[in-house]
Amino acid sequence: MVQETGGPKVNVLLSLYRPDPGYLEEQLCSIKGQDWPDLEVVCYNDCPDDPVDRSAIEAALAPVPVRFLPGGTESLGYVGAFEKLTRASDGDFVFFCDQDDVWDPGKISTMVRALEEDGSLLAVCDYRTIDGTGNVISPTVRHQGSRRFIDTWDTGDDVVAHDVFQCLAPGMVLGMRGPFARSIVPFSRRTGHDKWAIACAGIEGVVSYVPETLASYRRHGANVTGALQGVDTKADYRAKRCADHDGVIDDLEARYGDVAALKEAREFSRARLAGNVVGIWRHRDLAPDQARFETVLALVPSPLFPVLKKAVRRVAP
């Protein structure tokens, strides 16, 4: 239960889009169960055609205050929704919140402590994955014995180039200093709000990694997608899976100028767009799975792409 207000204020930014009522209630209860003294939920419904029950949300969170942002006539998309929420925030610390995940008690206080002790702009915590019924799929996202950067990076590491190509952490495990979060809007529309925030924090300062498992990330049919979904040709793949990464680098350079941390990212991105096997393999550490697939892709004749796509679909988890 939340204590009396006082001390730094935390905004929990909750974006809704036709939420599953059971999942949402579980998430709201987990927010209510945080131990932070001064907590406010800022809520935005991004589905104009499907209004949410505000009174039910307020009741589930009480006594945590809720501030509802006015909706528009069209959906903003998840990046636009979180940008709107971030602009409306006023807290000393800001946490992104999805509608179907679950937070462990003490998530906020543990991550704020890391932000303060490390002097970082953004913190990421470990998390478990669960299925649609709450069964644990994996108790941690870190794979024991793996040497991949995504499984080994730690507080203070240079995460920028890797973050351009890989999701180092989903938004629901991010905590940020409020002034920093508000300073990085508008968000790039060529990547996720979480990846944009991590890249900006890595360029401007320190990103913290909190090893405690503090949340459950729910995987279910509505939020699982495939790398080749909507991709029918090699040209499609490069246009839909490679060009945006190059655009993110453009957006970061437009904001920060010539950034050394982006040099390797640009080299890898251009190699991917060109199907340059040597360049892809040289920088494979930035995205090992993509590099392996795109090395094969570069060597496969275009007419055989459907065969490759079927093979990938068969081995995908």
Backbone bond lengths (Angstrom), bond angles and torsions (degrees), N, CA, C in turn:
res aa  C-N    CA-C-N  psi(-1)  N-CA   C-N-CA  omega(-1)  CA-C   N-CA-C  phi
1 M - - - 1.469 - - 1.523 109.58 -
2 V 1.324 116.56 137.88 1.457 121.79 -179.04 1.520 110.14 -69.52
3 Q 1.299 116.50 139.91 1.450 122.46 -179.55 1.520 109.80 -84.97
4 E 1.316 116.19 -179.08 1.462 120.24 176.38 1.517 109.92 -63.41
5 T 1.336 115.37 151.33 1.455 120.17 -177.11 1.516 111.62 -66.71
6 G 1.302 114.56 156.67 1.456 121.90 -179.81 1.503 109.60 149.03
7 G 1.330 117.89 148.08 1.448 120.64 -178.16 1.514 111.31 85.01
8 P 1.335 117.37 -171.22 1.463 120.44 -178.52 1.528 111.86 -58.97
9 K 1.321 115.03 141.73 1.462 120.69 -179.91 1.523 110.61 -90.39
10 V 1.331 116.32 138.88 1.455 122.68 176.96 1.522 109.12 -116.13
11 N 1.340 116.29 128.94 1.462 122.45 170.36 1.526 109.16 -99.30
12 V 1.308 117.24 127.86 1.457 122.65 168.43 1.523 106.76 -99.41
13 L 1.327 117.26 116.95 1.461 121.91 -174.56 1.523 109.03 -97.09
14 L 1.323 116.64 106.88 1.456 123.15 -173.46 1.524 110.93 -107.71
15 S 1.330 115.86 115.16 1.458 121.62 176.86 1.527 109.26 -101.45
16 L 1.332 116.12 131.22 1.465 121.22 -178.32 1.527 110.54 -117.78
17 Y 1.322 114.55 142.35 1.462 120.74 172.24 1.528 107.50 -150.84
18 R 1.315 116.33 99.37 1.461 122.58 -178.20 1.538 111.49 45.73
19 P 1.316 116.68 59.25 1.463 119.66 -176.06 1.525 112.66 -68.92
20 D 1.327 115.57 148.72 1.455 120.56 169.66 1.530 106.89 -70.21
21 P 1.320 118.80 124.59 1.478 120.33 -174.91 1.521 113.64 -57.33
22 G 1.329 117.28 -40.21 1.463 120.04 -179.66 1.511 112.67 -67.83
23 Y 1.335 116.18 -44.12 1.464 120.08 178.53 1.533 110.52 -63.31
24 L 1.335 115.97 -43.00 1.462 119.72 -178.25 1.527 110.65 -63.69
25 E 1.320 116.73 -43.60 1.463 119.40 -179.95 1.532 110.72 -60.80
26 E 1.325 116.56 -40.34 1.464 120.02 179.04 1.522 110.79 -64.19
27 Q 1.337 115.90 -40.79 1.460 119.42 178.47 1.524 111.23 -65.62
28 L 1.321 117.47 -44.90 1.458 120.77 -179.86 1.529 111.53 -61.34
29 C 1.315 116.61 -40.71 1.468 119.97 178.06 1.521 111.14 -63.38
30 S 1.340 116.79 -34.87 1.469 119.44 179.74 1.523 111.31 -72.04
31 I 1.328 117.27 -29.37 1.475 120.44 174.27 1.522 109.67 -71.48
32 K 1.311 115.81 -44.80 1.467 120.82 178.32 1.523 111.38 -58.41
33 G 1.323 116.93 -31.19 1.458 121.32 -177.79 1.514 115.07 -81.88
34 Q 1.329 118.03 2.44 1.467 120.06 177.50 1.536 109.88 -70.66
35 D 1.321 115.58 155.81 1.466 120.59 -175.27 1.531 112.64 -101.65
36 W 1.347 116.84 19.94 1.463 118.45 -176.19 1.528 110.65 -83.39
37 P 1.342 118.63 134.58 1.474 121.85 -174.74 1.528 114.78 -64.44
38 D 1.350 117.45 -44.89 1.468 120.36 -173.39 1.525 108.43 -120.03
39 L 1.309 115.60 96.64 1.460 122.61 -171.38 1.519 110.09 -127.79
40 E 1.324 116.81 135.07 1.460 122.03 175.12 1.522 108.95 -135.97
41 V 1.326 116.91 134.31 1.456 122.30 174.30 1.523 108.19 -95.58
42 V 1.324 115.54 126.49 1.461 121.00 174.53 1.521 106.32 -107.41
43 C 1.319 116.66 121.11 1.467 122.10 -168.91 1.525 110.95 -118.57
44 Y 1.338 115.18 137.16 1.465 120.06 176.41 1.523 109.18 -136.32
45 N 1.324 116.02 127.85 1.460 122.10 176.23 1.517 108.80 -95.65
46 D 1.338 116.40 116.00 1.468 120.54 -174.73 1.529 112.27 -95.92
47 C 1.310 117.61 17.72 1.467 120.82 177.74 1.528 108.87 -122.41
48 P 1.325 117.60 93.09 1.466 120.63 -176.03 1.523 113.56 -58.53
49 D 1.332 117.55 -28.21 1.461 121.29 -176.58 1.521 113.69 -84.20
50 D 1.330 117.42 -3.52 1.465 120.49 -175.59 1.530 109.15 -137.41
51 P 1.319 118.00 81.61 1.471 120.68 -177.99 1.524 111.73 -61.22
52 V 1.333 115.77 149.12 1.461 120.64 177.69 1.524 109.23 -96.57
53 D 1.311 115.10 157.09 1.470 121.53 178.84 1.533 107.94 -84.46
54 R 1.311 115.41 95.63 1.466 119.82 -176.34 1.525 112.04 -62.48
55 S 1.298 116.66 -39.09 1.463 119.02 -178.10 1.525 110.99 -65.21
56 A 1.326 117.21 -35.79 1.465 120.42 178.74 1.531 110.42 -67.57
57 I 1.331 116.66 -38.99 1.462 120.23 178.42 1.529 110.29 -66.04
58 E 1.330 116.46 -43.92 1.467 120.29 178.52 1.522 111.26 -62.27
59 A 1.320 116.11 -39.95 1.461 119.90 -179.56 1.526 111.34 -67.22
60 A 1.321 116.31 -39.49 1.464 120.14 -178.97 1.523 111.85 -67.82
61 L 1.335 116.44 -30.34 1.467 120.52 -176.99 1.529 113.83 -93.68
62 A 1.307 118.07 -19.51 1.474 121.20 -173.71 1.535 111.22 -51.24
63 P 1.351 116.42 134.04 1.463 129.08 11.99 1.532 115.20 -93.57
64 V 1.318 118.56 13.47 1.466 119.88 177.71 1.531 109.04 -67.56
65 P 1.329 119.20 126.25 1.465 120.15 -179.59 1.524 111.85 -70.88
66 V 1.344 114.77 147.43 1.459 122.15 178.89 1.525 108.96 -124.40
67 R 1.327 115.09 134.21 1.464 120.37 174.95 1.529 107.82 -117.57
68 F 1.329 117.13 119.18 1.456 121.61 -178.87 1.526 109.85 -95.31
69 L 1.320 116.36 129.11 1.457 120.33 176.44 1.521 109.32 -86.58
70 P 1.335 117.38 143.73 1.469 119.52 179.26 1.522 111.11 -64.91
71 G 1.327 116.06 141.63 1.453 121.21 179.24 1.516 111.63 -87.79
72 G 1.330 114.68 166.65 1.456 120.16 177.71 1.514 110.60 -108.38
73 T 1.319 115.44 -167.15 1.465 120.48 -179.29 1.521 111.64 -92.72
74 E 1.336 116.76 -12.64 1.460 121.40 -179.99 1.520 109.75 -134.46
75 S 1.334 115.42 152.71 1.455 120.36 176.74 1.529 110.26 -69.08
76 L 1.323 116.05 139.15 1.468 121.27 178.69 1.519 112.14 -87.53
77 G 1.342 117.70 -13.74 1.460 120.04 -170.83 1.513 108.75 82.29
78 Y 1.345 116.62 162.11 1.465 117.92 -171.90 1.521 112.80 -66.92
79 V 1.340 118.01 -33.67 1.466 119.42 178.29 1.523 110.08 -68.67
80 G 1.324 115.89 -45.37 1.460 119.80 178.80 1.518 112.70 -62.96
81 A 1.339 116.17 -37.36 1.460 119.89 179.54 1.518 111.09 -64.34
82 F 1.337 117.04 -44.77 1.458 119.33 179.89 1.528 111.67 -71.54
83 E 1.316 117.27 -28.12 1.459 119.19 174.08 1.527 110.12 -65.25
84 K 1.327 116.45 -44.20 1.472 120.89 178.89 1.524 110.00 -60.78
85 L 1.317 116.96 -43.63 1.458 121.22 179.26 1.529 111.18 -63.90
86 T 1.324 115.90 -41.79 1.467 119.68 -179.50 1.524 111.10 -64.20
87 R 1.316 116.47 -42.43 1.470 120.20 177.90 1.534 110.87 -60.11
88 A 1.319 116.41 -34.93 1.471 120.52 -176.41 1.522 112.81 -83.46
89 S 1.327 117.62 -8.29 1.462 120.17 -177.51 1.519 110.98 -71.57
90 D 1.345 114.99 156.23 1.466 120.00 176.43 1.528 111.21 -141.79
91 G 1.321 117.16 11.91 1.454 121.12 -175.96 1.520 113.66 -81.65
92 D 1.309 115.06 162.39 1.461 120.86 173.80 1.527 110.68 -70.28
93 F 1.345 115.48 -28.74 1.460 122.00 176.94 1.518 108.80 -134.25
94 V 1.328 115.62 149.01 1.457 122.42 -175.30 1.526 109.39 -130.76
95 F 1.341 116.35 136.22 1.456 122.04 177.80 1.527 109.14 -127.46
96 F 1.332 116.79 126.21 1.457 120.58 172.32 1.526 108.61 -72.52
97 C 1.336 116.33 147.61 1.460 120.20 -177.43 1.521 110.39 -142.37
98 D 1.335 117.11 123.53 1.452 122.08 174.29 1.531 109.64 -88.69
99 Q 1.306 116.65 163.72 1.458 121.10 -171.13 1.523 114.27 -86.43
100 D 1.335 118.43 -6.96 1.462 119.02 -173.15 1.526 114.23 -130.34
101 D 1.314 117.14 13.03 1.459 121.01 178.03 1.531 109.81 -103.48
102 V 1.315 116.59 176.89 1.462 120.92 -175.95 1.520 109.07 -135.23
103 W 1.329 116.22 133.13 1.462 121.64 179.14 1.523 110.83 -99.70
104 D 1.323 116.15 140.22 1.462 120.91 174.22 1.533 109.78 -76.78
105 P 1.338 117.72 150.24 1.471 119.68 174.06 1.538 109.74 -57.35
106 G 1.314 116.05 137.89 1.463 119.89 179.30 1.514 114.63 86.36
107 K 1.334 118.10 2.60 1.474 120.00 179.31 1.521 111.04 -59.20
108 I 1.319 116.92 -49.37 1.463 119.78 -176.62 1.517 111.29 -65.11
109 S 1.325 117.74 -49.27 1.466 120.00 -175.95 1.525 111.54 -64.08
110 T 1.337 117.46 -37.23 1.467 120.55 179.80 1.522 110.74 -66.26
111 M 1.333 116.41 -41.23 1.463 119.32 -177.48 1.526 112.00 -75.39
112 V 1.330 117.56 -36.41 1.468 119.33 175.36 1.525 110.22 -62.69
113 R 1.330 116.38 -40.04 1.460 119.80 177.49 1.532 111.11 -59.98
114 A 1.328 117.42 -40.89 1.466 120.73 177.82 1.528 111.04 -64.77
115 L 1.330 116.80 -42.69 1.463 120.23 178.46 1.527 111.11 -59.64
116 E 1.325 116.07 -41.80 1.462 119.90 -178.28 1.523 112.02 -73.46
117 E 1.316 117.32 -42.72 1.461 120.44 -178.03 1.524 112.11 -69.85
118 D 1.333 117.46 -36.78 1.469 120.84 -178.46 1.517 112.85 -87.70
119 G 1.318 117.06 -13.03 1.464 120.14 -174.71 1.512 111.52 65.01
120 S 1.328 116.75 31.19 1.461 121.57 -175.22 1.528 111.54 -91.68
121 L 1.330 114.61 163.29 1.462 121.10 177.69 1.515 111.88 -90.23
122 L 1.320 116.02 -27.66 1.457 121.61 -174.80 1.522 108.44 -147.15
123 A 1.332 116.04 143.76 1.459 121.34 177.56 1.519 109.52 -128.48
124 V 1.325 114.90 147.46 1.462 123.19 178.23 1.518 107.57 -125.58
125 C 1.327 117.64 137.45 1.464 120.07 175.91 1.527 110.65 -111.84
126 D 1.326 114.90 160.58 1.459 120.21 173.75 1.529 108.21 -71.54
127 Y 1.326 116.26 160.40 1.464 120.26 -179.71 1.523 109.74 -153.62
128 R 1.309 115.41 159.11 1.456 121.75 174.77 1.528 108.89 -99.59
129 T 1.304 117.77 160.64 1.456 120.84 172.83 1.525 108.90 -109.02
130 I 1.338 115.24 141.02 1.467 121.36 178.85 1.522 108.72 -128.71
131 D 1.333 115.98 161.26 1.455 119.51 177.42 1.526 110.09 -92.63
132 G 1.324 116.02 -172.23 1.451 120.26 -175.37 1.510 114.67 -63.33
133 T 1.343 116.96 -22.29 1.461 119.89 179.57 1.526 113.04 -101.70
134 G 1.338 116.60 6.04 1.453 120.55 176.55 1.502 115.32 92.80
135 N 1.345 117.60 1.52 1.459 120.29 177.55 1.525 110.00 -72.37
136 V 1.323 116.82 139.46 1.460 121.50 -177.63 1.529 109.89 -74.22
137 I 1.324 115.48 122.09 1.468 121.54 174.91 1.521 109.67 -85.87
138 S 1.331 114.83 -44.83 1.460 120.79 178.89 1.527 108.28 -146.39
139 P 1.348 118.70 130.94 1.465 120.41 -177.27 1.521 113.77 -74.97
140 T 1.320 117.58 -11.26 1.468 122.16 179.17 1.519 108.52 -156.42
141 V 1.326 116.93 154.10 1.459 119.54 176.75 1.521 111.68 -90.21
142 R 1.312 115.92 -7.65 1.458 120.39 176.68 1.530 109.16 -84.50
143 H 1.332 116.46 129.21 1.457 120.60 -177.33 1.519 109.61 -98.79
144 Q 1.305 116.15 119.39 1.460 121.14 -177.62 1.526 110.00 -61.04
145 G 1.316 115.21 132.38 1.455 120.66 178.47 1.515 114.23 88.18
146 S 1.343 117.80 -13.21 1.456 120.70 179.52 1.521 110.41 -71.96
147 R 1.322 115.56 140.97 1.463 120.60 176.59 1.518 111.91 -105.16
148 R 1.316 117.17 5.01 1.460 120.25 -179.74 1.532 110.24 -67.50
149 F 1.314 115.17 144.73 1.463 120.39 -179.07 1.519 111.16 -57.09
150 I 1.323 117.51 -39.65 1.457 120.84 -177.47 1.518 111.70 -61.64
151 D 1.340 117.72 -22.78 1.462 122.69 -179.47 1.525 113.76 -100.95
152 T 1.330 117.16 -4.95 1.468 118.90 -173.24 1.520 114.54 -129.18
153 W 1.338 119.17 -9.49 1.463 119.43 -174.50 1.528 110.23 -64.03
154 D 1.340 114.70 153.77 1.455 120.02 -174.73 1.526 109.61 -141.81
155 T 1.310 115.53 176.75 1.461 122.28 -178.28 1.528 111.02 -52.48
156 G 1.325 116.41 130.91 1.455 121.59 176.78 1.505 115.03 88.19
157 D 1.340 118.92 -9.47 1.463 120.44 178.44 1.526 110.53 -68.46
158 D 1.341 115.47 154.65 1.460 121.32 177.08 1.532 108.00 -80.28
159 V 1.306 116.23 101.46 1.461 121.15 -172.88 1.525 113.37 -97.48
160 V 1.318 117.45 -5.93 1.466 120.77 -165.05 1.525 112.71 -61.44
161 A 1.330 117.85 -55.24 1.465 120.11 -175.44 1.523 111.35 -63.27
162 H 1.320 116.82 -40.20 1.464 119.60 178.64 1.528 110.95 -64.75
163 D 1.323 116.52 -39.60 1.461 121.17 -176.44 1.518 112.31 -64.38
164 V 1.321 117.83 -29.66 1.460 120.30 179.18 1.527 110.85 -58.23
165 F 1.345 116.74 -36.44 1.460 121.06 -172.84 1.522 114.88 -106.33
166 Q 1.329 118.28 -19.75 1.446 121.67 -177.96 1.528 110.06 -127.56
167 C 1.315 115.86 149.03 1.460 119.74 174.36 1.527 107.69 -85.15
168 L 1.329 116.46 100.49 1.459 120.41 -179.57 1.522 111.43 -70.83
169 A 1.327 116.79 -22.87 1.471 120.70 178.55 1.518 109.02 -168.16
170 P 1.338 117.84 137.61 1.469 119.86 175.26 1.522 110.93 -74.19
171 G 1.324 116.01 159.08 1.461 120.45 -174.45 1.506 115.04 -56.33
172 M 1.332 118.11 -30.75 1.466 120.94 -175.34 1.522 113.85 -70.14
173 V 1.328 118.63 -6.59 1.471 120.02 175.37 1.529 111.23 -114.79
174 L 1.333 117.25 17.79 1.460 121.31 177.97 1.519 110.98 -99.53
175 G 1.333 116.04 138.31 1.450 122.68 168.56 1.516 107.97 -129.32
176 M 1.327 117.68 139.74 1.463 120.99 -174.92 1.517 111.51 -136.96
177 R 1.301 115.39 158.02 1.460 120.30 167.41 1.532 107.56 -69.22
178 G 1.325 115.99 133.19 1.454 120.43 -175.74 1.521 114.55 -57.68
179 P 1.342 118.82 -49.29 1.467 118.69 179.99 1.522 112.72 -58.69
180 F 1.339 116.88 -38.50 1.464 119.57 176.86 1.524 110.85 -63.47
181 A 1.326 116.97 -47.70 1.467 120.68 -178.36 1.530 110.76 -57.02
182 R 1.327 116.16 -44.04 1.469 119.36 -178.26 1.522 111.85 -71.78
183 S 1.324 116.83 -22.05 1.470 119.96 -178.55 1.518 113.52 -78.45
184 I 1.341 118.22 -17.14 1.468 120.13 -174.56 1.528 112.87 -98.47
185 V 1.333 117.29 9.22 1.463 119.87 171.23 1.519 107.87 -86.83
186 P 1.339 117.82 147.43 1.465 126.80 1.85 1.525 112.24 -73.06
187 F 1.342 116.10 148.82 1.449 121.68 175.60 1.527 109.41 -76.61
188 S 1.319 115.26 148.90 1.466 119.33 171.92 1.520 109.09 -61.52
189 R 1.320 116.51 140.73 1.460 120.71 176.64 1.525 111.41 -92.20
190 R 1.332 116.45 6.65 1.463 119.55 -178.34 1.526 112.60 -106.11
191 T 1.329 115.30 10.68 1.458 120.23 176.30 1.522 108.55 -156.87
192 G 1.322 116.69 176.70 1.446 120.20 179.26 1.520 112.10 -76.16
193 H 1.325 116.14 156.85 1.463 120.70 178.22 1.520 111.40 -61.74
194 D 1.348 116.68 -32.17 1.462 120.39 179.98 1.531 111.38 -70.55
195 K 1.338 116.28 -45.32 1.465 119.68 179.52 1.532 110.92 -65.63
196 W 1.326 116.68 -37.86 1.473 120.58 177.70 1.527 110.37 -61.81
197 A 1.332 116.39 -45.22 1.460 120.12 -178.82 1.522 111.46 -63.88
198 I 1.320 117.44 -42.50 1.471 120.67 -179.73 1.521 110.32 -64.88
199 A 1.343 117.46 -44.30 1.467 120.02 -179.94 1.524 111.07 -61.82
200 C 1.334 117.18 -45.07 1.466 120.07 -179.95 1.526 111.15 -63.89
201 A 1.326 116.62 -41.39 1.463 119.66 178.97 1.523 111.06 -64.46
202 G 1.335 116.49 -38.70 1.456 119.58 179.39 1.520 112.97 -66.84
203 I 1.329 116.54 -32.71 1.465 120.43 177.90 1.528 110.70 -74.80
204 E 1.332 116.23 -40.80 1.463 120.26 -174.12 1.524 114.04 -84.78
205 G 1.331 117.30 -24.81 1.466 118.57 -174.21 1.512 112.26 -170.53
206 V 1.327 115.84 -137.62 1.457 122.47 -173.34 1.529 110.55 -107.20
207 V 1.339 115.30 139.59 1.462 122.45 171.09 1.524 107.64 -108.25
208 S 1.326 116.92 128.96 1.466 121.85 -179.37 1.524 110.96 -97.09
209 Y 1.334 114.63 144.80 1.465 119.64 170.66 1.520 108.51 -114.29
210 V 1.337 115.86 124.55 1.456 122.57 179.39 1.528 107.40 -102.49
211 P 1.329 119.68 113.80 1.469 121.14 -172.75 1.521 114.78 -72.70
212 E 1.337 118.24 -15.08 1.458 119.63 178.75 1.535 111.39 -66.67
213 T 1.329 116.22 140.65 1.459 121.90 174.56 1.521 107.85 -81.90
214 L 1.335 116.86 111.38 1.462 121.40 -169.26 1.524 114.32 -122.25
215 A 1.331 117.14 6.87 1.462 118.97 -179.28 1.522 109.67 -160.25
216 S 1.334 114.41 161.44 1.467 121.92 175.85 1.523 108.43 -115.98
217 Y 1.313 115.18 122.42 1.467 122.14 178.94 1.521 107.98 -95.52
218 R 1.320 116.65 118.23 1.462 120.66 -174.48 1.531 110.84 -89.21
219 R 1.341 114.91 122.95 1.464 120.70 175.05 1.525 108.20 -106.23
220 H 1.335 114.14 122.89 1.454 119.26 177.00 1.512 108.74 -147.78
221 G 1.307 116.97 173.37 1.456 120.50 -171.83 1.509 114.89 -55.16
222 A 1.324 117.21 -31.49 1.468 119.88 -175.65 1.518 113.23 -77.41
223 N 1.327 118.93 -16.15 1.470 118.82 -176.41 1.519 113.15 -124.42
224 V 1.349 118.09 18.44 1.458 121.50 177.14 1.515 108.62 -112.18
225 T 1.327 117.03 126.38 1.459 121.41 179.90 1.509 109.92 -128.22
226 G 1.329 116.65 164.79 1.452 121.30 -178.81 1.516 111.77 -108.41
227 A 1.336 115.80 153.25 1.461 120.64 -178.02 1.523 111.76 -65.76
228 L 1.335 117.04 -25.94 1.464 120.09 -177.59 1.530 112.54 -106.65
229 Q 1.327 116.44 12.78 1.460 119.43 177.12 1.524 109.84 -64.50
230 G 1.327 116.95 125.64 1.453 121.49 179.94 1.511 114.30 77.59
231 V 1.332 117.74 10.07 1.466 122.74 -179.95 1.522 108.59 -110.74
232 D 1.352 117.76 122.31 1.461 121.02 -175.58 1.523 113.99 -118.58
233 T 1.329 117.73 -14.43 1.461 121.21 -179.16 1.526 109.87 -141.94
234 K 1.335 116.03 167.81 1.460 119.91 175.61 1.529 110.53 -61.01
235 A 1.328 116.50 -39.21 1.466 119.85 179.03 1.523 110.36 -64.21
236 D 1.345 116.36 -39.22 1.468 120.76 175.91 1.521 110.57 -58.91
237 Y 1.311 115.76 -45.73 1.460 120.23 -176.83 1.528 110.26 -60.00
238 R 1.305 116.62 -47.29 1.466 119.05 -177.63 1.522 111.13 -68.34
239 A 1.334 116.94 -34.75 1.463 119.64 179.88 1.528 111.75 -72.79
240 K 1.352 117.12 -37.44 1.461 120.87 -174.01 1.524 114.20 -96.81
241 R 1.328 118.06 -20.58 1.463 119.61 -176.28 1.521 113.27 -117.88
242 C 1.338 117.29 -15.56 1.474 120.12 -178.01 1.521 112.89 -112.84
243 A 1.337 117.11 -38.84 1.467 119.92 -173.95 1.521 112.20 -63.73
244 D 1.334 117.37 -38.51 1.462 119.23 -179.11 1.526 111.94 -63.93
245 H 1.322 117.37 -35.64 1.465 119.48 177.72 1.528 110.52 -61.79
246 D 1.331 115.73 -41.13 1.463 119.29 177.25 1.522 109.63 -64.94
247 G 1.339 116.36 -35.88 1.457 120.18 178.14 1.517 112.98 -67.54
248 V 1.323 117.05 -34.54 1.470 120.34 176.95 1.528 109.79 -62.32
249 I 1.326 115.53 -41.88 1.464 119.13 177.61 1.531 109.38 -61.49
250 D 1.329 117.35 -41.97 1.469 120.87 175.34 1.531 110.79 -56.36
251 D 1.344 116.32 -46.02 1.457 120.32 -177.33 1.528 111.63 -65.63
252 L 1.325 116.71 -39.28 1.468 119.94 178.56 1.524 110.83 -68.14
253 E 1.327 117.06 -39.48 1.467 120.04 178.30 1.525 110.88 -68.65
254 A 1.330 116.80 -34.05 1.464 119.59 177.30 1.519 110.41 -64.26
255 R 1.327 116.33 -31.92 1.457 120.73 -178.94 1.519 112.67 -84.09
256 Y 1.342 116.34 -41.01 1.465 120.44 -170.66 1.527 114.61 -113.44
257 G 1.320 117.88 -6.04 1.450 119.61 -178.05 1.518 111.10 82.07
258 D 1.323 115.47 -156.13 1.468 121.77 -177.57 1.529 109.17 -75.06
259 V 1.317 116.77 103.81 1.464 122.46 -176.40 1.523 109.54 -106.75
260 A 1.319 116.10 123.57 1.463 120.20 -177.80 1.526 112.24 -58.86
261 A 1.330 116.48 -35.04 1.465 121.02 -177.09 1.524 112.13 -64.07
262 L 1.339 117.10 -18.01 1.455 120.01 -177.68 1.526 113.31 -95.89
263 K 1.318 118.32 -4.09 1.461 120.62 -176.31 1.520 111.52 -61.45
264 E 1.347 116.69 -50.51 1.457 119.78 -179.69 1.522 110.91 -65.53
265 A 1.333 115.95 -36.62 1.458 119.70 178.72 1.529 110.64 -60.58
266 R 1.325 116.79 -41.72 1.465 120.31 179.75 1.526 110.97 -65.42
267 E 1.326 117.03 -41.30 1.468 120.14 179.67 1.529 110.57 -62.55
268 F 1.318 116.81 -43.59 1.461 120.95 179.41 1.528 110.38 -65.87
269 S 1.324 116.32 -42.74 1.457 120.93 -179.08 1.525 111.43 -61.21
270 R 1.325 117.29 -45.72 1.461 120.63 -179.22 1.531 110.94 -66.33
271 A 1.334 117.03 -36.02 1.467 120.38 177.06 1.522 110.53 -64.37
272 R 1.313 117.56 -40.16 1.466 121.56 178.64 1.521 111.12 -64.79
273 L 1.324 116.82 -44.11 1.463 120.54 -179.71 1.520 111.43 -63.37
274 A 1.324 116.71 -33.90 1.465 121.43 -178.03 1.528 113.06 -89.15
275 G 1.329 117.19 -8.24 1.457 119.66 -174.85 1.519 111.54 66.49
276 N 1.328 116.04 32.77 1.470 122.62 -178.30 1.525 108.66 -83.83
277 V 1.338 116.98 100.86 1.455 121.64 -174.39 1.526 111.70 -60.11
278 V 1.320 117.02 -41.03 1.466 120.70 -178.30 1.532 110.03 -63.08
279 G 1.328 116.48 -46.64 1.458 120.20 179.95 1.513 112.65 -66.52
280 I 1.340 116.38 -39.53 1.467 120.03 177.79 1.523 109.98 -61.09
281 W 1.320 116.71 -47.38 1.465 120.04 -175.89 1.526 111.67 -69.90
282 R 1.317 117.30 -31.15 1.471 120.69 179.88 1.519 110.80 -62.72
283 H 1.320 116.99 -35.30 1.465 121.12 -176.10 1.534 111.68 -110.80
284 R 1.315 117.64 25.70 1.464 121.77 -173.58 1.522 113.44 -61.44
285 D 1.333 118.03 -22.65 1.466 119.93 -179.31 1.526 112.05 -63.34
286 L 1.323 117.30 -22.79 1.465 119.93 -178.73 1.531 111.79 -70.21
287 A 1.320 116.59 -27.91 1.470 121.24 179.00 1.524 107.82 -161.55
288 P 1.327 117.85 79.87 1.467 121.18 -172.63 1.523 114.65 -57.35
289 D 1.319 118.16 -44.34 1.460 120.48 -178.23 1.524 111.25 -65.31
290 Q 1.319 116.46 -43.17 1.457 120.22 178.17 1.526 110.41 -64.22
291 A 1.323 116.61 -41.36 1.462 120.39 -178.34 1.526 111.31 -62.66
292 R 1.328 116.67 -42.45 1.468 118.99 179.13 1.524 110.97 -64.24
293 F 1.331 116.31 -45.95 1.465 119.38 -179.58 1.525 110.93 -63.97
294 E 1.333 117.14 -43.63 1.463 119.51 -175.30 1.516 112.91 -74.48
295 T 1.323 117.61 -22.36 1.461 120.27 171.52 1.523 109.59 -65.89
296 V 1.327 116.36 -44.90 1.469 120.69 175.80 1.522 110.02 -64.65
297 L 1.339 116.08 -44.31 1.460 120.68 -178.99 1.523 111.79 -56.85
298 A 1.320 116.57 -41.50 1.460 120.61 -178.62 1.524 112.01 -63.79
299 L 1.319 116.75 -27.97 1.465 121.44 -176.08 1.530 112.53 -92.68
300 V 1.334 116.67 -12.93 1.466 120.57 -178.45 1.533 109.64 -88.09
301 P 1.332 118.93 126.95 1.473 120.82 176.87 1.530 110.60 -59.04
302 S 1.319 116.34 144.15 1.464 121.20 -176.50 1.527 114.09 -51.85
303 P 1.337 119.56 -41.41 1.476 118.50 -179.85 1.523 114.25 -62.52
304 L 1.340 117.67 -18.43 1.459 121.01 -178.72 1.524 113.07 -94.15
305 F 1.345 117.36 4.71 1.467 119.37 -179.13 1.527 112.42 -58.29
306 P 1.347 119.80 -42.18 1.479 118.52 178.54 1.524 113.06 -57.90
307 V 1.336 116.81 -33.68 1.458 120.26 177.87 1.519 110.24 -66.61
308 L 1.342 116.20 -43.23 1.465 120.81 177.98 1.519 110.55 -62.67
309 K 1.325 116.80 -41.20 1.464 120.78 -179.66 1.520 110.92 -62.38
310 K 1.305 117.91 -41.31 1.458 121.53 178.28 1.518 111.13 -64.53
311 A 1.327 116.15 -39.33 1.466 120.22 179.63 1.530 111.30 -64.91
312 V 1.334 115.62 -41.44 1.469 120.57 178.04 1.517 110.21 -64.27
313 R 1.318 116.85 -41.13 1.455 121.28 -178.96 1.530 111.30 -63.22
314 R 1.325 116.34 -34.60 1.467 120.65 -179.09 1.523 112.45 -70.04
315 V 1.343 116.61 -33.60 1.476 119.28 -176.68 1.519 112.63 -95.87
316 A 1.345 117.98 -7.96 1.465 120.42 -178.72 1.529 109.80 -65.64
317 P 1.367 117.42 143.66 1.456 120.48 178.56 1.519 112.37 -67.30
